[in-house]
């Protein structure tokens, strides 16, 4: 999923021809991507790049059709998170630094989402 060749290879070896699709999404483990073996069982991994999908779906459905589908897909998620997620707004470099340091130290509650803005 994020570029780790060992994980990709293990998934492909386990599912082999039953694997319907293999996607590379991001490169969090760019240091462990490794080469793509020619003999990798199952489908060839395809790189997923969100802007390419937005371009394709905009061409397929039009801008308004894409926006409507996105809104429809997000609605259940927003309703679900509205029952437990607390959004905390912060502004300025101090708020950004505080949230970042809290995150690094493991002091951020997963039920709190920080939305931070810097001055323009």
C-alpha positions as a Markdown table, in Angstrom:
| # | Residue | x | y | z |
|---|---|---|---|---|
| 1 | Unk | 0.0 | 0.0 | 0.0 |
| 2 | Unk | 2.6 | 2.6 | 0.9 |
| 3 | Unk | 5.6 | 1.2 | -0.9 |
| 4 | Unk | 7.0 | -1.6 | 1.4 |
| 5 | Unk | 8.2 | -4.3 | -1.1 |
| 6 | Unk | 8.2 | -7.0 | 1.6 |
| 7 | Unk | 4.5 | -6.4 | 2.4 |
| 8 | Unk | 3.6 | -6.2 | -1.3 |
| 9 | Unk | 5.5 | -9.4 | -2.1 |
| 10 | Unk | 3.9 | -11.2 | 0.8 |
| 11 | Unk | 0.4 | -10.2 | -0.3 |
| 12 | Unk | 1.1 | -11.3 | -3.9 |
| 13 | Unk | 2.6 | -14.6 | -2.8 |
| 14 | Unk | -0.3 | -15.3 | -0.5 |
| 15 | Unk | -3.2 | -14.5 | -2.8 |
| 16 | Unk | -1.4 | -15.1 | -6.1 |
| 17 | Unk | -3.9 | -15.2 | -9.0 |
| 18 | Unk | -6.9 | -14.6 | -6.6 |
| 19 | Unk | -5.6 | -11.0 | -6.1 |
| 20 | Unk | -7.9 | -8.8 | -8.1 |
| 21 | Unk | -5.9 | -5.6 | -8.0 |
| 22 | Unk | -2.7 | -4.3 | -6.5 |
| 23 | Unk | -2.2 | -0.6 | -5.9 |
| 24 | Unk | 0.7 | 1.5 | -4.8 |
| 25 | Unk | -0.8 | 4.4 | -2.8 |
| 26 | Unk | 1.8 | 6.9 | -1.6 |
| 27 | Unk | 5.4 | 6.2 | -0.8 |
| 28 | Unk | 5.6 | 6.3 | 3.0 |
| 29 | Unk | 8.1 | 3.5 | 2.9 |
| 30 | Unk | 10.1 | 4.9 | -0.1 |
| 31 | Unk | 13.3 | 3.5 | 1.4 |
| 32 | Unk | 11.8 | -0.1 | 1.2 |
| 33 | Unk | 10.1 | 0.0 | -2.2 |
| 34 | Unk | 12.6 | -2.4 | -3.8 |
| 35 | Unk | 12.4 | -3.6 | -7.4 |
| 36 | Unk | 9.3 | -5.0 | -8.9 |
| 37 | Unk | 10.1 | -8.6 | -9.7 |
| 38 | Unk | 9.1 | -9.9 | -13.2 |
| 39 | Unk | 7.9 | -13.1 | -11.6 |
| 40 | Unk | 5.6 | -11.4 | -9.0 |
| 41 | Unk | 2.3 | -13.5 | -9.0 |
| 42 | Unk | -1.0 | -11.8 | -9.5 |
| 43 | Unk | -1.7 | -8.5 | -11.2 |
| 44 | Unk | 1.1 | -5.9 | -11.7 |
| 45 | Unk | 0.9 | -3.2 | -9.1 |
| 46 | Unk | -0.5 | 0.1 | -10.4 |
| 47 | Unk | 0.5 | 3.5 | -9.0 |
| 48 | Unk | -2.6 | 5.4 | -7.7 |
| 49 | Unk | -2.3 | 9.1 | -8.0 |
| 50 | Unk | -5.4 | 11.0 | -6.8 |
| 51 | Unk | -5.1 | 14.0 | -9.2 |
| 52 | Unk | -5.1 | 11.5 | -12.2 |
| 53 | Unk | -8.4 | 10.0 | -10.9 |
| 54 | Unk | -9.9 | 13.4 | -10.4 |
| 55 | Unk | -9.1 | 14.3 | -14.0 |
| 56 | Unk | -10.5 | 11.0 | -15.3 |
| 57 | Unk | -13.7 | 11.2 | -13.2 |
| 58 | Unk | -14.2 | 14.8 | -14.2 |
| 59 | Unk | -14.1 | 13.8 | -17.8 |
| 60 | Unk | -16.4 | 10.8 | -17.1 |
| 61 | Unk | -19.0 | 12.6 | -15.0 |
| 62 | Unk | -18.4 | 16.4 | -15.4 |
| 63 | Unk | -17.2 | 18.6 | -12.6 |
| 64 | Unk | -20.7 | 18.8 | -11.0 |
| 65 | Unk | -21.2 | 15.1 | -11.3 |
| 66 | Unk | -17.9 | 14.5 | -9.5 |
| 67 | Unk | -18.7 | 17.0 | -6.8 |
| 68 | Unk | -22.1 | 15.4 | -6.2 |
| 69 | Unk | -20.6 | 11.9 | -6.0 |
| 70 | Unk | -17.9 | 13.1 | -3.5 |
| 71 | Unk | -20.5 | 14.8 | -1.4 |
| 72 | Unk | -22.7 | 11.7 | -1.4 |
| 73 | Unk | -19.7 | 9.5 | -0.4 |
| 74 | Unk | -18.6 | 11.9 | 2.4 |
| 75 | Unk | -22.1 | 12.3 | 4.0 |
| 76 | Unk | -22.2 | 9.0 | 5.9 |
| 77 | Unk | -18.6 | 9.5 | 7.1 |
| 78 | Unk | -19.4 | 13.0 | 8.4 |
| 79 | Unk | -22.5 | 11.8 | 10.1 |
| 80 | Unk | -20.6 | 9.0 | 11.8 |
| 81 | Unk | -17.7 | 11.2 | 12.9 |
| 82 | Unk | -20.1 | 13.9 | 14.1 |
| 83 | Unk | -21.0 | 11.5 | 17.0 |
| 84 | Unk | -17.5 | 11.3 | 18.4 |
| 85 | Unk | -14.9 | 13.5 | 16.7 |
| 86 | Unk | -14.2 | 16.9 | 18.3 |
| 87 | Unk | -12.8 | 19.4 | 15.9 |
| 88 | Unk | -10.3 | 21.8 | 17.5 |
| 89 | Unk | -9.5 | 25.0 | 15.5 |
| 90 | Unk | -6.2 | 26.7 | 16.1 |
| 91 | Unk | -4.5 | 29.7 | 14.4 |
| 92 | Unk | -0.9 | 30.8 | 14.2 |
| 93 | Unk | 2.5 | 29.3 | 14.5 |
| 94 | Unk | 2.1 | 28.7 | 18.3 |
| 95 | Unk | -1.0 | 26.6 | 17.8 |
| 96 | Unk | 0.7 | 24.6 | 15.0 |
| 97 | Unk | 3.8 | 24.0 | 17.0 |
| 98 | Unk | 1.8 | 22.9 | 20.1 |
| 99 | Unk | -0.3 | 20.5 | 18.1 |
| 100 | Unk | 2.8 | 19.1 | 16.4 |
| 101 | Unk | 4.8 | 18.6 | 19.6 |
| 102 | Unk | 1.7 | 17.0 | 21.3 |
| 103 | Unk | 1.5 | 14.6 | 18.3 |
| 104 | Unk | 5.1 | 13.7 | 18.5 |
| 105 | Unk | 4.8 | 13.0 | 22.2 |
| 106 | Unk | 1.7 | 10.9 | 21.8 |
| 107 | Unk | -0.5 | 13.4 | 23.7 |
| 108 | Unk | -3.2 | 13.9 | 21.1 |
| 109 | Unk | -6.5 | 12.1 | 21.6 |
| 110 | Unk | -7.5 | 10.3 | 18.4 |
| 111 | Unk | -11.0 | 11.6 | 19.0 |
| 112 | Unk | -9.8 | 15.2 | 18.5 |
| 113 | Unk | -9.0 | 16.6 | 15.1 |
| 114 | Unk | -6.8 | 19.7 | 14.9 |
| 115 | Unk | -7.6 | 22.2 | 12.1 |
| 116 | Unk | -4.8 | 24.7 | 12.1 |
| 117 | Unk | -4.4 | 27.9 | 10.1 |
| 118 | Unk | -1.4 | 30.1 | 9.6 |
| 119 | Unk | -1.7 | 33.8 | 8.9 |
| 120 | Unk | -1.5 | 34.9 | 5.3 |
